[in-house]
Amino acid sequence: MFSRRQSRRTEETPIDVQKQIVLLEKQLAEIDSVLHELGDEAMPTSAESETDNRRLQVDVVVGNSAMVDKMPGLIKKICSMVNRSYGYMRVDEGDIADRLQMGDPGSSRANRVLHVAFMGDQPVGCMSSTFRVPWAEDGCGHWGLLVVDESLQGKGIASRMVQAAEARLAGMCEQIQMEYEYTPGDELSERLLAWYEGKLNFRCVSGPPRGRGPEFRKCRKLISKEDRQRGRRQRLNELRSDFSEELAALRSNGSGGYGGSIG
């Protein structure tokens, strides 16, 4: 219903601007109507997550390019953290820069974003969430690249990031897919199995582990109706914020550029 509009041309006439204003006003009215039907409900946060956040002072946000200007070395820190965790060069600095750029203004309409966990101004974890991936059908979102600084693992940071990523996906998807490699008897693999397919309620499409040799486990879980409603409300509010900012900018530019108020 609410799609990304094409970038505006450098030179626009008052009629062009007026059409964009009318379109944005129509989209905002549609959003307000749907939000009214959904009602107003705050997104719940578990007591455990609230306690962890206060104790660790962890903030999980969608990364963007502005952070790079405010935090010199951010890209290098994230890149290093990811590659250390994977044990090989999983990403380079250009890849991280591209992922952060996806969270720039208008990111409510982006397909994929990079969630970044911060303690103060230091990145301590990251993960991606994607509405549509080529290896899954429409309606199945995806999260991955889940990494926490090695010195801070086991403190609830990963759970907090997963919560943020799944809340975002719930606004557009009915189920979520993630993948990981599992080797029976390996300590890390067993912890991941217990967390992914236990605490997080994912189910492997191929069934239980076969019990011999490494295997690639593709896992999915359905998003509950309640979580989809909360996710849709969250997404609509984010879209409303983006559209409102665009509308204000158009009106301001129109007033300043054409000598009169537009809209």
N, C-alpha and C positions, 0 to 999 in steps of 0.2 A: 504493500500500500504506500509506503514511504520510501522512495528510491533516491539514490545519490544523483544529484543534478550535475550536468556537465559544467566544467569550469567556465566562468563568465569571460567574455571577450574583453580585451583591453579597452576598446572603444565601444560604448553602449549608448543607445539613444534613450531619452526619457520613456519611450514606449517599451523598450526592452526591460528597463528597470521596473516599470509599472507591472508588466506581466509577471516578473519574478516575485514582486511583492504580493500580487494577487494569489499566485500559486502557494507561496509560503503561508499566507493567511488562511487559505483553504486547508492546507495540511495541518496547521496548528488547530484549526477548528475540529478537524477529524480526530486528531489526537485527544483533544479535550473531551470530545464526545465519548471516545472509547474509555478514557480514564474515569469519566463519570460513571460509566456502566460497571467498571471494575471495582469502583470504590477506593477509598484511601486506606492503605494498610502498610505499616512499616515492615521492612524486611527483617525477620528475626535473626538474632545472633545468639549462638549457644553460650551459656554461662562459662563453659570451658574456654571458648575462643576469646571471650571478653577478658577473662583472667589472664590468659596468655598474652593478649595484646597489651594489657596494662603492665604486666611484669616485664615483658620484653620491649615494650614500646615499638611494636612493629606496625608499619603502615603498608598496605598493599594497594598499588595504584596502577593504572594503565600508563605505560611508559610513553614518552613523546620526545620530539626533537628539542623542545625548550629546556628539558632537563640537561641536555648535553651542554648547552651554553652556561647553565647555572652550576653544573658540577663537572669541572674539567677532569678527564680521566674516567668518566662513567662508562663509556663504551668499552674501554680497555679492561676495566674491572669486571664488567658483566661477561665479556668474552673469556677472560681468564678463568672466572668462576665456573662457567659452563664447561670449558675444555678440561679443566682439572677434574671435574666431576665425572665426565665421560671417559677420561683417560686417553683421549686422542683429540685431534682438531675437529671438533664437531661444528663450530662456527668460526667465522673470522669477523674482524671489526666492521667490514662493510655489511655483512649480514645483520649484525646487531643494530647498526645505524638504520638499515632499511626497516627492521622490525619496530624500532622506536618511532620512526616516521609514520607508521600506520596508526599511531595513537594521537596524531596531530588534530587540531580542531576539525570537527566533523567525524570523529572516530566512532561515533555511535552507529555510523553506516559502514564502517570498515568490516571486512570479512574476518581478518585475523589481527589480533593485537598481542603485545607482550606485556604481561603483568609483572611488575617488579616489586619485591618486598624490600623495604628500607627500615633500618634502625638508625634514626637520625638522618644524616645525609649519606650513609653508607649502604650500598646495595648488598643484601644478604640472601637473595633468592630471586628466581624468575621462572616463569612458565608461559606458554602460549595458549590461547584459546581461539578456535576457528569455527565459524558457523557452517561453512561448506568446504569439504575436502574432496578431491577427485576419486579417492578410494572408498568413499561411502555414499550412500544414497541421500537425497534431500531429506532434511528433517533429522539427520544424525550429525551432531556437532562433534568436535574433537578437541582434546587438550593434550599437550605434550611439552617436551623440553623442560621438564620439571627438575629444578636444581636448587639446592640450598647450600650455602657456604659450609664447607666441611667442618669448620670449628663450631657451627651452631646447629648441627643436625640433631634431631630428636627433641626439639623444643617447641614443636607445634607450628613452625613457620610454613612448612609444606602444606599442612592442613588448612592454614589460613589462606594460602594462595589458591588451593583447590576450591575452597568455598567461594572465593571471588570469581574464579574462572567459570565454575558451574552455574553461579548466579547469572553471569552474563549469557551463557549458552542457553539457559532456560527461557530467555526472552525470544528465541527463534527456533528452538529445537525440541524434539520429543524424546531423544535419547542421546547418549554421549559415548564416544569410542575413545579408547586409549590402548597403547600397546607397550609391552616390555619383554625383555629376554629373561628366561628363567632356567636355572640349572639346579636340579634336585640335589639337596645336601649342601649347597653353597649358602653361607650365612646371610649374605645380602639378599640373594634370591628368595630365601625363605621369609625374610622380613618383608620384602616387597609383595610376595604372594599373600601374606597375612594382612597386609595393609590394603592393597588394591582390591583383592577378592574377598576380603573379610570386612574390615572397618568401612571401606568406601563402597561396598556392595556391588562391585563390578562382577560380571560373569563372563568367563572365557567362552567364545563361540564354539571351540573344539572340545569343551568339557574339562574335567579335572586333569591335572598334570599326568603325563603318561608314565612318569617315574624313571625314565632313563634318558640320559643325554640332554644337552641344551635344547630349548624350544622357544619359539617366538609365540607369545600369547597375545591374541587380539581380544580385547575385552569390551563389553558394553554394559550399560545400565539404562533403564528407563527413567525419565524425569517425572516425578509425581505431578498430578494435576495442580496441587497447591503450589509447588515450586514453579511450575510453568506460569501460573497466574502472577506470582510475585515477580518472576523474571520478565514477563511481558510488561508489567507495570513499571519496573525499573528501566527497561529499554525505552518505553514510550516517554518517560520523564527525561531520559537522556536525549532522545530525538527532539523533544520539545525545547530543551535547553539550547541545542545546536541551531534549530530553526529560528528560535527567538533571537539569538545572537546575529544570525545572518540577516534577519528582517531588520533589526535595529541598525546594522551596518548599511544596508541598502537605503533605508530611509535617511540616514545621516549623510551618506554620500550623495544621494539624490537631492537633498535639500541644499547641500553645499555646492554641488556641481552644476545645478540647473536653475539656481536662483529662486527656488520655491519648494514648499513642502510636497512630498509625493506620498499618497496613501493616507 
